[in-house]
């Protein structure tokens, strides 16, 4: 009887420790600033066929740490301020509230490069799994290519206005 009780206890403990896998199993601290932005970040896996033109043919998929995301958000905010000084008509307001997709790679030089797609409104949940291809929309849609190794934005553009 004693052995049956021990086996039941082991089974119950094992069942309670199993957590369902989330889409992105990242700690809450991964997300920048507040919990209201929790659902505004998505990591998209590098796909050489789709992404080699922007991230290089010899790139290898990489992960992002909490510190990487904070650094990315800081560089986005910095670049948005520069953009807004030159484009007062349609500024990028509150870039921390934009939805963001990240594709992270290590390039042929060993630098960590991140492609970031930013958009002010998400339609459905597809944006969490597939890159969004939006034409027009102005400053509501912008993208950056960031070298996290050097902390530099190496490409930045916004969509045109229809």
C-alpha positions in Angstrom: 0.0 0.0 0.0 2.9 2.3 0.9 4.4 1.9 -2.6 1.0 2.6 -4.3 0.8 5.9 -2.4 4.4 6.9 -3.4 3.7 6.0 -7.1 0.4 8.1 -7.0 2.3 11.0 -5.5 5.0 10.8 -8.2 2.4 10.8 -11.0 0.5 13.7 -9.5 3.7 15.7 -9.1 4.7 15.0 -12.7 1.2 16.0 -14.0 1.2 19.3 -12.1 4.7 20.3 -13.4 3.6 20.0 -17.0 2.6 23.4 -18.4 1.1 23.8 -21.8 3.6 25.3 -24.2 2.8 28.8 -25.2 3.4 30.1 -28.7 6.5 31.9 -27.4 7.7 30.5 -24.1 9.4 33.6 -22.9 9.5 35.1 -19.5 7.3 38.2 -18.8 10.5 40.3 -18.5 11.1 39.7 -22.2 8.4 42.2 -23.0 9.3 45.8 -22.9 7.8 48.3 -20.4 4.4 47.1 -19.3 2.1 44.1 -19.5 -0.2 46.1 -21.9 2.5 45.5 -24.6 2.7 41.8 -23.8 0.9 40.8 -27.0 2.8 43.3 -29.3 5.9 41.3 -30.0 6.4 38.2 -32.2 9.5 36.3 -33.1 9.4 35.0 -36.7 11.8 32.2 -37.5 14.4 33.0 -40.2 13.6 31.4 -43.5 16.5 31.6 -46.0 14.2 31.5 -49.0 12.1 34.4 -47.8 14.6 36.4 -45.8 18.1 36.0 -47.5 17.6 39.2 -49.6 17.3 41.3 -46.4 19.5 39.3 -43.9 22.0 37.5 -46.1 22.3 34.1 -47.7 24.8 32.8 -45.1 22.8 33.9 -42.1 22.0 31.5 -39.3 18.9 31.8 -37.1 19.5 33.4 -33.7 17.6 34.0 -30.5 16.9 37.2 -28.7 17.5 37.8 -25.0 15.5 40.2 -22.7 18.4 42.7 -23.0 18.3 42.4 -26.8 14.7 43.4 -26.9 15.2 46.3 -24.6 18.1 47.4 -26.8 16.0 47.1 -29.9 13.1 49.1 -28.4 15.6 51.8 -27.4 17.1 52.0 -31.0 13.5 52.1 -32.4 12.6 55.0 -30.2 15.8 56.8 -31.0 15.3 56.3 -34.8 11.6 57.4 -34.5 12.7 60.7 -32.9 15.1 61.4 -35.7 12.5 60.5 -38.3 9.9 62.8 -36.6 12.3 65.8 -36.8 12.4 65.4 -40.6 8.8 64.3 -41.1 6.5 66.4 -39.0 3.5 65.7 -41.3 3.1 62.0 -40.4 5.2 61.3 -37.3 5.8 58.0 -35.6 4.0 58.5 -32.3 4.5 56.2 -29.4 6.7 53.5 -31.2 6.6 51.4 -28.0 2.9 50.7 -28.7 3.5 49.4 -32.3 3.2 45.7 -33.0 6.6 44.3 -33.8 7.9 41.2 -35.6 11.5 40.2 -35.1 13.7 38.0 -37.3 17.1 37.5 -35.6 20.2 36.0 -37.3 23.9 35.7 -36.9 25.5 37.0 -40.2 28.6 35.8 -42.0 30.7 38.2 -39.9 29.3 36.8 -36.6 27.2 39.9 -35.9 23.7 39.5 -34.5 21.3 41.2 -37.0 17.6 41.8 -36.4 15.0 42.7 -39.0 12.1 44.5 -37.3 8.7 45.1 -38.9 6.6 47.6 -37.0 2.9 48.4 -37.5 0.4 50.4 -35.6 -2.5 48.0 -36.0 -2.7 44.2 -36.3 -5.4 42.4 -38.2 -6.1 39.0 -36.6 -3.4 36.7 -35.2 -1.5 35.9 -38.4 1.0 38.6 -37.7 2.4 36.4 -34.9 3.4 33.7 -37.4 3.8 35.4 -40.8 5.6 38.5 -41.9 3.1 41.2 -42.8 3.3 42.6 -46.3 1.5 46.0 -46.3 1.6 48.6 -49.0 1.2 52.2 -48.2 0.1 53.3 -44.8 2.9 55.8 -44.2 4.4 56.0 -40.7 1.9 53.4 -39.4 4.2 50.8 -41.0 8.0 51.0 -40.8 10.9 48.6 -40.6 14.5 48.5 -39.4 17.5 46.4 -39.8 19.6 46.6 -36.6 23.1 45.3 -35.9 22.8 44.4 -32.2 26.6 43.7 -32.0 27.4 47.3 -32.9 24.1 48.9 -31.6 23.4 50.5 -34.9 20.4 50.9 -37.1 21.7 50.0 -40.6 18.4 50.4 -42.5 15.2 52.2 -41.8 12.1 52.9 -44.0 8.5 53.7 -43.7 5.7 52.8 -46.1 4.5 55.3 -48.7 1.2 57.1 -48.5 -1.4 56.2 -51.1 
